[in-house]
């Protein structure tokens, strides 16, 4: 029997967690025809193969699954293959979009809040989108007509749906509105969304009551699908909760406890998004947080989490503002009393956290006047503006209307202390993600370029936190299983041929905090659905091999 590709003589790490073995992989019609260990069978197949790739000295594994991505906002664009090149060239073949409560679909197409929806998309979309779809299915159909560079599975975002139906009304929805949101979510899950996402650190999720969130947890549970949660707080003290000087449970642990209780009460399968501990004084809470999760699992709660292997992460400039300031932010920018109150709260939180506005770097200004500050930290920006760091931060926030994208540091550690990060990365319930917001503007998060090579290079090879088989399994098979994605994530007969071929000795993340955008070393070839999309480390933008994955 002939095949399209024969990848022979490689060390195969199949994504299941089982020990690596020497063998070959035959690919035909986009799928894995056969995994071979017998040299005679390989020789016979080689004669009838259209293309043969000798992987002697190389490692063959399933394509990496970025299980927390925001690439869904870029994929409708004609030039998305170019924008998403960093993902392809680090071995990502499948992304899971719709995270943090924000997905391009589902929407209420007749929504009178189109201006608000466009404003919301400004910090995740490369440029304005038409948003001319309504359902998950219509979004997928549009992408299939256009063609996509990577496989895409989708979560249905609670925040975007709520905005499209209720605008910026943050009160508990009336019975009719809540029922309509539930019906739309039900339809989204039936159409193939792999779950529902909540973004509780951002409006409108930050204002949503637990009784509302429980409705959507119930929707996901009824369809046996996952609920992902961006927690309300990842810091010891957060503006998401009332500030108290004494007797206050750390806010990150309070936010986690609330979601563990909701998972227990509703029975939903829950994924805590990007398990972070922001600020030096938050880092010590890692042990208690992981213990809380372990105890919940022992009691039967289905919960896991994910993380990225960096001590920095991208987000919108608005993320540091407390709920009360966000609720009327445009007026509060102009209100002297509100600014004074905010300044007092920020000073208090900075002292308590060991993290401040000076630990924030601008990736994209979000306004022509602010492009000059891209790549600069707010201490440098303040010096250039001739004002305090606080005033510089508010000035940039107001001018950009929240569009500025930033890189926040001291996430679970710094360049001298990564103890909290290592504990998260090595935990059995942790999966790996990039959480990058890739665009064609400004600078990009280093995780866009080096996440998966970094896990292998730094945390497997150098620090020995886990075996190669375990690392690959978390990047592939376990992620696919967690999100209900079938026929991917494992190198096995009949599965889709999403494959990465890398040099174990060379694989390296080359990014630094000063050089955020450097391609990795060691990723030699990448296949998506049987098509070679990366050859000798270089992506081919003309090949649109991805599929919309309906779960």
C-alpha positions in Angstrom: 0.0 0.0 0.0 1.4 3.4 -0.9 1.4 6.5 1.3 1.8 10.2 0.9 4.7 10.6 3.4 6.9 8.1 5.2 8.6 9.6 8.2 11.2 7.0 9.0 13.8 6.1 11.6 12.7 8.6 14.3 12.5 8.5 18.0 8.7 8.5 18.5 7.1 10.1 21.6 3.5 9.3 20.9 1.8 11.7 23.3 0.3 9.0 25.5 3.0 9.3 28.1 4.4 5.9 27.2 8.1 5.4 26.8 9.6 6.6 23.5 10.5 4.1 20.9 12.3 3.9 17.6 10.0 3.7 14.6 8.4 5.2 11.5 5.1 6.9 10.7 3.2 6.5 7.4 0.8 9.2 6.4 -2.0 9.0 3.8 -4.9 11.3 3.1 -4.2 13.5 6.0 -4.2 10.7 8.6 -1.7 8.4 10.1 -1.9 5.2 8.1 0.4 3.2 10.3 3.0 3.4 13.0 5.8 1.0 12.1 8.6 -0.5 14.2 9.5 -3.4 11.8 12.3 -2.4 9.5 11.3 -4.8 6.7 7.8 -3.3 6.6 9.3 0.2 6.4 11.5 -0.8 3.5 8.5 -2.2 1.6 6.5 0.9 2.2 9.3 3.2 1.3 9.3 2.0 -2.3 5.7 3.1 -2.8 5.8 6.3 -0.8 5.4 9.6 -2.6 7.8 11.4 -0.2 10.2 10.0 2.4 11.6 12.0 5.3 14.5 10.5 7.2 14.1 11.4 10.9 17.2 9.6 12.0 18.5 11.4 15.1 15.3 13.4 15.4 12.2 13.1 17.7 8.7 12.7 16.2 5.8 13.7 18.4 2.2 14.8 17.9 1.6 18.5 17.0 1.5 20.7 20.1 -1.9 21.8 21.2 -2.1 25.4 22.5 -5.0 24.9 24.8 -5.4 28.5 25.8 -5.1 30.7 22.8 -6.6 33.9 21.4 -5.7 33.2 17.8 -9.5 32.8 17.0 -9.6 36.6 16.7 -6.9 36.6 14.0 -8.1 33.6 11.9 -10.8 35.5 10.0 -8.1 37.7 8.5 -6.6 36.9 5.1 -3.1 37.4 6.4 -3.5 35.3 9.5 -1.0 32.7 8.3 1.7 35.3 8.5 0.6 36.7 11.8 0.4 33.2 13.4 3.8 32.1 12.0 5.4 32.1 15.4 3.0 29.4 16.6 3.6 27.2 13.5 7.4 27.5 13.8 7.3 26.4 17.5 5.3 23.3 16.6 1.7 24.3 17.4 -0.8 22.6 15.1 -4.0 23.1 17.1 -5.3 26.0 19.1 -8.2 26.3 21.4 -9.8 29.7 21.1 -12.6 31.6 22.9 -10.7 31.9 26.2 -11.2 34.4 29.1 -14.9 34.9 28.3 -14.2 36.5 24.9 -14.9 34.6 21.6 -15.9 36.0 18.2 -19.1 33.8 18.5 -21.7 33.3 19.6 -23.2 36.8 19.3 -26.6 38.3 19.0 -26.4 39.7 15.5 -29.3 42.1 16.0 -27.5 43.6 19.0 -27.8 47.4 19.5 -24.4 47.3 21.1 -22.2 46.9 18.1 -19.9 49.8 19.1 -19.3 48.2 22.4 -18.5 44.9 20.8 -16.0 46.5 18.5 -14.4 48.2 21.5 -14.1 45.0 23.3 -12.4 43.3 20.4 -9.8 46.1 20.1 -7.4 44.4 22.5 -7.6 40.9 21.0 -8.3 41.4 17.3 -5.5 42.6 15.1 -7.9 45.1 13.5 -11.7 45.7 13.3 -13.6 42.6 12.4 -17.0 42.6 10.7 -18.5 40.2 13.2 -20.9 39.2 10.5 -21.5 35.7 12.0 -23.8 34.9 15.0 -23.3 31.2 15.9 -20.3 29.0 16.5 -21.4 27.1 13.3 -21.5 30.2 11.1 -18.1 31.3 12.4 -16.6 27.9 11.7 -18.3 27.9 8.2 -16.8 31.2 7.3 -13.4 30.0 8.3 -13.7 26.8 6.3 -14.7 28.8 3.2 -11.6 31.0 3.7 -9.2 28.3 4.8 -7.1 28.4 8.0 -3.5 27.8 8.8 -4.0 25.8 12.1 -6.6 23.6 13.5 -9.1 25.5 15.7 -11.4 24.3 18.5 -13.6 26.9 20.2 -14.9 27.7 23.6 -18.1 29.9 23.7 -17.3 33.1 25.7 -19.7 34.2 28.3 -18.4 37.8 28.4 -18.8 38.6 24.7 -22.3 37.0 24.5 -23.4 39.0 27.6 -22.1 42.2 26.0 -23.9 41.6 22.8 -27.2 40.9 24.6 -27.0 43.3 27.6 -24.4 45.9 26.7 -22.6 47.3 29.7 -25.5 46.7 32.0 -23.8 44.8 34.8 -26.8 44.0 37.0 -28.1 40.4 37.3 -30.0 39.6 34.1 -33.7 39.5 34.1 -35.3 36.1 33.6 -35.9 36.5 29.8 -32.3 37.6 29.1 -30.8 34.9 31.2 -32.9 32.3 29.5 -31.9 33.6 26.0 -28.2 33.5 27.0 -28.6 29.9 28.2 -30.4 28.9 25.0 -27.6 30.4 22.9 -25.0 28.6 24.9 -26.8 25.3 24.6 -26.9 25.8 20.8 -23.2 26.6 20.7 -22.3 23.5 22.6 -24.5 21.4 20.3 -22.8 23.0 17.2 -19.4 21.9 18.4 -18.0 24.3 20.9 -15.8 22.3 23.2 -17.0 24.2 26.3 -17.7 27.6 27.8 -15.2 30.2 29.0 -15.6 32.8 31.8 -13.4 35.9 32.1 -13.9 37.0 35.7 -11.0 39.4 35.8 -12.6 41.6 33.1 -15.9 43.3 32.6 -18.6 42.0 32.4 -17.5 38.8 34.2 -16.0 40.7 37.1 -19.5 42.0 37.8 -21.4 38.8 37.3 -22.9 37.1 40.4 -22.1 33.5 41.2 -25.8 32.5 40.6 -25.5 33.7 37.0 -22.2 31.9 36.5 -23.7 28.7 37.9 -26.2 28.7 35.1 -23.4 28.5 32.5 -21.5 25.9 34.5 -24.8 23.9 34.4 -24.9 24.3 30.6 -21.4 22.9 30.2 -22.1 20.1 32.6 -25.3 19.1 30.8 -23.3 18.7 27.6 -20.4 17.0 29.3 -18.1 19.7 28.3 -15.5 21.9 30.0 -15.9 25.3 31.7 -12.7 27.3 31.6 -12.2 30.2 34.1 -10.0 33.2 34.2 -10.1 33.8 37.9 -11.4 37.1 39.5 -8.0 37.6 41.0 -4.4 36.3 40.7 -2.9 38.5 43.3 -2.9 38.5 47.1 -4.8 41.8 47.0 -7.0 42.8 44.1 -9.4 45.6 43.2 -11.9 42.9 42.3 -12.7 42.6 45.9 -13.2 45.2 48.7 -9.9 46.0 50.3 -9.5 45.2 54.0 -6.3 45.8 56.0 -6.8 43.0 58.5 -8.3 39.5 58.5 -8.6 39.3 54.8 -8.2 36.0 52.9 -5.8 36.5 50.1 -7.9 37.5 47.1 -6.3 35.0 44.7 -7.2 32.2 47.1 -10.7 33.6 47.6 -11.2 33.7 43.8 -10.0 30.1 43.6 -12.2 28.9 46.5 -15.3 30.4 44.9 -14.7 28.5 41.7 -13.8 25.2 43.5 -17.1 25.6 45.3 -19.0 26.3 42.1 -17.4 23.2 40.5 -18.4 21.1 43.4 -21.9 22.4 43.5 -22.6 22.1 39.8 -20.5 19.1 38.9 -19.0 20.8 36.0 -15.6 19.8 34.6 -13.5 23.0 35.2 -10.2 24.2 33.9 -8.5 27.1 35.8 -6.9 29.3 33.1 -3.3 30.3 33.5 -2.6 29.5 37.2 -0.6 32.6 38.2 0.7 34.2 41.3 1.4 37.8 40.6 3.8 39.8 42.8 6.5 38.7 45.2 4.2 38.6 48.2 1.6 36.5 46.3 4.2 33.8 45.3 4.1 32.0 48.8 0.4 31.3 48.3 1.2 28.7 45.6 1.4 25.8 48.1 -2.0 26.6 49.6 -3.6 27.0 46.2 -2.3 23.7 44.9 -3.4 22.0 48.1 -6.9 23.4 47.7 -7.1 22.0 44.2 -5.7 18.6 45.3 -8.2 18.4 48.2 -11.1 19.3 45.8 -10.0 16.5 43.5 -9.8 14.0 46.4 -13.5 14.9 47.1 -14.5 14.2 43.5 -14.3 17.6 41.9 -13.2 17.4 38.2 -10.7 20.3 38.1 -7.3 21.0 36.4 -5.4 24.0 35.4 -2.8 25.3 32.9 0.2 27.6 32.7 2.9 29.1 30.5 6.6 28.8 31.2 7.4 32.5 31.6 7.3 34.9 34.5 5.5 37.5 32.4 2.3 37.5 30.4 0.2 39.7 28.1 -3.0 41.4 28.9 -4.9 44.7 28.5 -3.8 47.8 30.3 -7.2 47.9 32.1 -6.4 44.7 34.0 -5.0 46.5 37.1 -8.0 48.7 37.6 -10.5 47.9 40.4 -14.1 47.0 39.6 -15.5 50.3 41.0 -13.1 52.3 38.7 -13.9 50.1 35.6 -17.7 50.5 36.1 -17.6 54.1 35.0 -14.0 54.4 33.7 -14.3 57.3 31.2 -15.8 59.6 33.9 -13.4 58.3 36.5 -10.4 59.3 34.4 -11.7 62.9 34.6 -12.8 62.8 38.3 -10.2 64.1 40.7 -11.7 62.3 43.7 -11.8 59.0 41.8 -8.2 59.4 40.7 -7.1 60.2 44.3 -8.9 57.1 45.6 -7.4 55.0 42.9 -3.9 56.3 43.6 -4.3 55.5 47.3 -5.5 52.0 46.6 -2.8 51.3 44.0 -0.1 52.5 46.5 -1.5 50.2 49.1 -1.8 47.2 46.8 1.8 47.8 45.4 3.2 47.7 48.9 1.3 44.6 49.8 2.0 42.7 46.5 5.7 43.4 45.7 4.5 44.2 42.2 3.9 47.7 40.7 3.1 49.6 37.6 6.9 49.8 37.0 6.8 46.1 36.3 4.6 46.6 33.2 6.0 46.9 29.7 4.1 48.2 26.7 3.8 45.8 23.8 1.4 47.9 21.6 0.4 51.5 22.3 -3.1 51.3 20.9 -2.9 54.8 19.6 -0.5 56.6 17.2 0.7 58.9 19.9 1.7 56.0 22.1 3.6 53.9 19.5 6.8 55.6 20.7 6.5 53.8 24.0 6.4 50.2 22.7 8.9 48.0 24.4 9.3 50.5 27.3 8.5 49.9 30.9 6.3 52.5 32.7 9.3 53.9 34.6 10.9 54.8 31.3 7.6 56.2 30.0 7.1 58.3 33.1 10.6 59.7 32.7 9.9 60.6 29.1 6.6 62.2 30.0 8.0 64.0 33.0 5.4 62.7 35.4 4.9 60.0 38.0 4.5 56.3 37.0 0.9 56.4 38.2 0.1 59.5 36.1 1.8 58.0 33.0 -0.2 54.8 33.4 -3.5 56.7 33.5 -2.5 58.9 30.6 -1.7 55.9 28.4 -4.9 54.1 29.5 -7.0 57.1 28.8 -5.5 58.0 25.4 -5.7 54.4 24.1 -9.2 53.9 25.7 -7.9 50.6 27.1 -6.5 49.3 23.8 -2.9 49.3 25.0 -1.5 45.8 25.3 1.0 45.2 28.0 3.4 42.5 29.3 3.2 42.2 33.1 6.1 40.7 35.0 6.6 39.0 38.3 4.2 36.3 37.3 4.9 33.4 39.7 8.5 34.5 39.9 11.3 36.5 38.3 14.7 35.8 36.8 16.1 35.1 40.3 13.3 33.0 41.8 11.0 30.7 39.8 10.0 28.4 42.7 6.3 29.1 42.4 6.4 28.7 38.6 8.2 25.4 38.9 5.7 24.1 41.3 2.8 24.9 39.0 4.6 23.6 35.8 5.5 20.3 37.5 2.0 19.6 39.1 0.3 16.5 37.6 -2.9 18.5 36.9 -1.1 21.2 34.9 -1.3 21.5 31.1 0.7 23.9 28.9 -0.5 27.0 27.0 0.8 30.2 25.4 -2.0 32.6 26.3 -0.6 34.9 23.6 -2.5 37.6 21.8 -0.7 37.6 18.5 -1.2 40.6 16.2 0.7 42.3 13.4 1.2 45.4 15.5 3.7 46.4 18.1 5.8 43.7 19.9 4.7 40.2 20.8 4.6 38.1 23.9 7.7 35.8 24.0 5.4 32.9 24.6 4.3 33.3 20.9 7.7 32.1 19.8 9.1 29.8 22.4 6.6 28.2 24.8 6.8 24.6 23.8 10.6 24.5 23.0 11.1 26.2 26.4 9.2 23.5 28.2 11.4 20.8 26.7 14.7 22.8 26.8 14.5 24.5 30.2 12.1 22.6 32.4 12.7 19.1 31.1 16.3 18.9 29.9 17.9 21.5 32.3 15.7 21.4 35.4 14.3 17.8 35.0 10.9 18.7 36.3 9.4 15.9 34.2 10.3 13.3 31.6 10.2 14.1 27.9 7.3 11.7 27.6 5.3 13.4 30.3 6.1 16.9 28.8 5.0 15.8 25.4 1.8 14.2 26.8 0.8 17.4 28.5 1.4 19.3 25.3 -0.6 16.9 23.2 -2.6 13.8 24.3 -3.7 15.1 27.7 -4.7 18.5 26.3 -6.8 16.8 23.6 -8.4 14.5 26.1 -9.2 17.3 28.5 -11.1 19.3 25.9 -12.8 16.3 24.2 -10.8 16.5 21.0 -10.8 13.1 19.3 -8.3 11.6 16.8 -5.6 14.1 17.7 -2.8 14.4 20.3 -1.6 10.8 19.9 0.5 9.2 17.2 -1.7 6.2 16.4 -3.2 4.5 13.4 -6.2 6.4 12.1 -5.5 9.7 13.9 -5.0 12.9 12.0 -1.4 13.5 11.0 -0.5 16.5 13.2 3.2 15.9 13.7 6.3 17.8 15.0 9.8 16.6 14.2 12.5 18.2 16.3 16.1 17.9 17.2 16.3 17.0 20.9 19.8 18.3 21.2 19.1 21.6 19.5 15.6 22.6 20.7 15.8 25.9 22.4 13.7 28.9 23.2 15.8 31.9 22.1 13.6 34.7 23.5 14.7 37.0 26.3 13.0 39.8 28.1 15.0 42.2 26.0 14.5 40.3 22.8 10.9 39.2 22.9 10.6 38.1 19.3 13.2 35.4 18.4 12.4 32.1 16.6 13.2 28.9 18.4 15.9 26.4 17.4 15.4 22.7 16.8 11.9 22.6 15.3 12.6 21.0 11.9 9.3 20.0 10.4 5.6 20.4 11.2 2.7 18.6 9.6 -1.0 19.6 10.0 -3.5 17.1 8.7 -0.8 15.4 6.7 0.5 18.5 5.0 4.0 19.8 5.7 3.5 23.4 6.8 7.0 24.0 8.3 10.1 22.7 6.5 13.6 23.1 7.9 12.2 25.5 10.5 10.5 27.8 8.0 6.7 28.1 7.8 5.0 28.0 4.4 2.2 30.7 4.5 0.6 29.4 1.3 -0.6 26.1 2.9 -3.9 26.4 4.7 -4.0 22.9 6.2 -6.0 23.6 9.4 -9.5 22.3 10.2 -12.4 23.7 12.3 -12.7 21.1 15.1 -16.3 20.5 16.2 -16.3 18.6 19.5 
